[in-house]
Structures are given as structure tokens and as C-alpha cells.
Amino acid sequence: MYYYFSTAKWDRRYNPNLQNITLDQFAVSNYMENNYMTRLLINKPGGGLSYIDVNNAKEILRQKSLIGLYDEMEETIKRFEKYFHWTDSSKEDSNECISRMITNGVRKYDLAPIVKEGTTTWDLMYKKNIYDVELYEFVRSLFQFQEMQDIDFR
């Protein structure tokens, strides 16, 4: 979001002040959201969070979500096709479209430098997003579980 908000002049959330600070400074600033996904799932936009909150968010995802992962895009698309009964009269065209999207679907901001675990920047961002990190690890395991169970949510 740091890279996006510092360059996306077309977006109302664009912030030119971000062009003058480092990622480390952003990580400790009030500009950086904390635990965005946990807050979104439990509808708690402000205030402190607890393990009860993250566990509630996990339960919402477990009960109500078909999980897809960006870094597992091919499997995610297959899962969505099956669940939503997406069919195409021209399977060849559909496969070509999916292949093109998987190969070329990288957005500009996905090319931002990767923050490596164990660095100061990682630690700063982790501290502000500890519940979202835990939620992400849960989602990864839920993705695998749903694959093994061939979950049908209906």
C-alpha cells in the first residue's frame, strides 16, 4: 500500500507525503493501517484487538469463505470454476484466457520490493499486523483443508 498510495494520483487515498518517507518510516507512522483484514472481518475499524478478535475472524472465514490464494492462482481458478459452476462453450478459449491471466496478470504494485523476514522493516510491519499475519497463516491452512475436503458450501 505504501508504494500504491505514494504514486496513485488517480486514487482519493493518494498521499504525496509518502514520497518523502522510507518504508521503515511508513511502518511506524499513522499512515499504515494495522491488522486491516482482521478489522474488516469483525467490523472493528478502530481500537485495540485481542486474540478473541482474530479467532472470531478465523471462524468467519472457516464458516463463510471459499478460500483463494493469489500465489496459488491456477488452483484457485479451478476451485472457483467448480464451485460457481462456471462453464464455457469454448473450453479451449477459456483455458487460453486463464493461462494468459496467470502468466501476465501481475499488477504493477506486485513488483514492489519484497520485504524479507528477519529484517528491521519486516519486524516493524509485523508488529503492526500481528493478527493479520496469524490470519494469513490460518487462511493458507484453510486453503489446503478445503482442497482435501473438496468442500461444497451449499
Summary of the structure (lengths in Angstrom):
residues: 154
radius of gyration: 18.4
end to end distance: 34.9
largest distance: 52.0
contacts: 337
relative contact order: 0.14
helix: 65%
strand: 0%
